[in-house]
Amino acid sequence: MENTTETTVDKRELNKLLGKGVVSVTFTKQNGKKRVMKCTLVEDKIPPSKRPTTQRKRSNALATVYDLERKEWRSFHYDSVSKFAAVG
C-alpha cells in the first residue's frame, strides 16, 4: 500500500507497516532536501547490538526507525513524509 498524500500521513498505517517489515519512506529533511529511506521496526531485521534495550516513550510528531542502509537509528517528522510503501 502506498500513501501519496502530501498533507496528512496515516501514522497508524505507517507504524503498522514498519512493525511488519521494510518500508520505503520519502520525506523532506530539515534542510529542505528530499530523502528516501528504507527502514523498519522489526527486531529480526535490526542487528542485536543495535536493538533497543529500554522502552522509549513514543512521540506523536516524530518517528524513530532503524535505517537499513545506514545501519543506524534515524528519525523524521510525520508531517515531512510525502509518501511511504512496503518494500518486497
PyMOL commands that set and color helices and strands:
alter all, ss='L'
color gray80, all
select helices_A, chain A and resi 11-20+43-45+48-50+78-80
alter helices_A, ss='H'
color red, helices_A
select strands_A, chain A and resi 2-3+23-28+34-40+62-67+72-77+81-86
alter strands_A, ss='S'
color yellow, strands_A
deselect
rebuild
show_as cartoon
